Amino acid sequence: MTIREHMLEAERLWSAGEIEAGAAAVEAAVQLAAAAEAQGAYLPPQEARQLLEVLERIRMHLARERRALDARLAEAGTGRRARAAYGGSP
């Protein structure tokens, strides 16, 4: 897979709620980029912009997820009720 393909896969996985798999796809893209840079190769500016756009969409998705989680926690209350609502021990 190319760096871009890894990033698009990460975006797809995150959108599907598969956070760990999405993080692994981002890590694979970063490793490919680092290996390329070590050999003196760099991404063309257009591809670099596309990757930044994918990262921005992932960031926005994660921000929405965090706001939703914060809202659910606020709705559940604090302390024992919140921990119980999310599977923690009371």
Secondary structure as the mmCIF struct_conf table of DSSP 4:
data_model
#
loop_
_struct_conf.conf_type_id
_struct_conf.id
_struct_conf.beg_label_comp_id
_struct_conf.beg_label_asym_id
_struct_conf.beg_label_seq_id
_struct_conf.end_label_comp_id
_struct_conf.end_label_asym_id
_struct_conf.end_label_seq_id
HELX_RH_AL_P HELX_RH_AL_P1 ILE A 3 SER A 15
TURN_TY1_P TURN_TY1_P1 ALA A 16 GLY A 17
HELX_RH_AL_P HELX_RH_AL_P2 ILE A 19 ALA A 38
TURN_TY1_P TURN_TY1_P2 GLN A 39 GLY A 40
HELX_RH_AL_P HELX_RH_AL_P3 PRO A 45 ALA A 76
BEND BEND1 THR A 78 THR A 78
TURN_TY1_P TURN_TY1_P3 GLY A 79 GLY A 79
HELX_RH_AL_P HELX_RH_AL_P4 ARG A 80 ALA A 85
TURN_TY1_P TURN_TY1_P4 TYR A 86 GLY A 87
#
